[in-house]
Amino acid sequence: MMKKQFMVKEILSSGDALLIPFDKDGCAGCGGSCSGCRVVITAKNKKNLPIKVGCLVSLNYSTSFQKVFNVATLVVPIICAILCFVFTKPLSQLFNLPLTENFKSVATLMGFVIPAILLFVCTKCTKTLTELQITESSLSS
């Protein structure tokens, strides 16, 4: 399997890097200074890998966060919806509402939608966990 590589265009003062996609065939015949490449990606260098302008790097997300979040986004809303359906009688008594099919439907739907929205908001708040990270550098190998 071939990895997508990126070329370091600029190293920021924070240690992050501005990268452009690297296409071996396209870049070999270009002869330019990468100014024609319009796609620019910012990536963190959390591993403090040796990088310099022009070197090739590989990127990835934090894999442990990805695995946990992928499972959570699928399982948590479904489990909450099932629990809300199972506990509709205590919920109807808690809110002092009659136990009808409409109430069961709304409770189940809310049990699915509310956790899904909360997970969405959590991902927006934890942006540092979903940022691209430099995982390999051509200078480190």
C-alpha positions in Angstrom: 0.0 0.0 0.0 1.4 3.3 -1.0 1.3 6.2 1.5 0.4 9.7 0.5 3.3 12.0 1.1 3.4 15.7 1.7 6.2 18.2 1.2 7.1 20.7 3.9 6.5 24.2 2.5 7.1 26.2 5.6 7.9 25.6 9.3 6.0 27.8 11.6 7.4 29.3 14.8 5.1 27.0 16.9 6.9 24.0 15.4 3.9 23.2 13.2 4.5 22.8 9.5 2.6 24.0 6.4 2.5 21.1 3.9 1.5 20.6 0.3 0.5 17.3 -1.3 3.5 15.7 -3.1 3.0 13.9 -6.3 6.2 12.2 -7.5 5.3 12.4 -11.2 3.7 15.9 -11.2 6.3 17.5 -9.0 9.3 16.0 -10.9 8.4 17.9 -14.1 7.2 21.1 -12.4 10.5 22.8 -11.6 8.6 25.5 -9.7 8.9 26.6 -6.1 5.6 25.0 -5.0 3.9 28.3 -5.4 1.5 26.8 -7.9 0.2 24.3 -5.4 -2.9 25.8 -3.9 -3.7 23.1 -1.3 -1.9 23.9 2.0 -2.3 21.7 5.1 -1.2 22.6 8.6 0.1 19.7 10.7 1.5 19.4 14.2 5.0 18.0 14.8 4.3 16.5 18.3 7.0 13.9 17.9 9.6 16.6 17.2 10.7 14.8 14.1 13.6 16.4 12.2 11.9 18.4 9.4 13.1 21.1 7.0 11.6 22.9 4.0 11.4 20.5 1.1 11.5 17.3 3.0 8.7 14.7 2.6 6.5 13.7 5.5 3.6 11.3 6.2 0.5 12.4 8.2 -2.1 10.7 10.4 -4.6 11.4 13.2 -4.2 10.3 16.7 -5.2 6.6 16.2 -6.2 5.9 19.8 -8.7 8.8 19.8 -10.0 7.7 16.4 -10.7 4.1 17.6 -12.5 5.2 20.8 -14.5 7.9 19.0 -15.6 5.6 16.1 -17.0 3.1 18.6 -18.6 5.8 20.7 -20.4 7.5 17.8 -22.0 4.2 16.8 -22.7 2.6 20.1 -23.6 5.4 22.6 -26.6 6.8 20.7 -28.0 3.4 20.0 -27.7 2.2 23.6 -29.3 5.5 24.9 -32.2 5.1 22.5 -32.8 1.5 23.6 -32.6 2.5 27.3 -35.1 5.4 26.7 -37.4 2.9 25.0 -37.1 0.4 27.9 -37.6 3.0 30.6 -40.5 4.9 29.0 -42.8 4.0 31.9 -40.6 5.6 34.5 -39.9 8.6 32.2 -43.6 9.1 31.6 -44.2 9.1 35.4 -41.2 11.5 35.9 -42.6 14.0 33.4 -46.2 13.3 34.5 -47.3 12.4 31.0 -49.5 9.6 29.7 -47.7 6.5 28.4 -48.7 6.5 24.8 -47.1 5.2 21.6 -46.2 8.8 20.7 -44.4 9.3 24.0 -42.5 6.1 23.4 -41.5 7.2 19.9 -40.4 10.7 21.1 -38.5 9.3 24.1 -36.6 6.8 21.8 -35.9 9.5 19.2 -34.6 11.9 21.9 -32.5 9.1 23.4 -30.8 8.8 20.1 -30.5 12.5 19.0 -29.3 14.0 22.3 -26.2 11.8 22.7 -25.4 12.2 19.0 -25.5 16.0 19.4 -23.4 15.8 22.6 -20.8 13.7 20.8 -20.7 16.1 17.9 -20.2 19.1 20.2 -17.4 17.2 22.1 -15.5 16.6 18.9 -15.6 20.3 18.1 -14.4 21.2 21.6 -11.5 18.6 21.5 -10.0 19.9 18.3 -6.5 19.1 19.4 -7.3 15.4 19.4 -8.4 15.5 15.8 -5.6 17.5 14.3 -3.2 16.1 11.7 0.1 15.0 13.1 3.4 14.3 11.3 4.2 10.6 11.8 7.2 10.2 9.5 9.9 12.4 8.0 12.3 11.6 5.2 15.1 13.1 7.3 14.4 10.7 10.2 14.7 7.5 8.1 
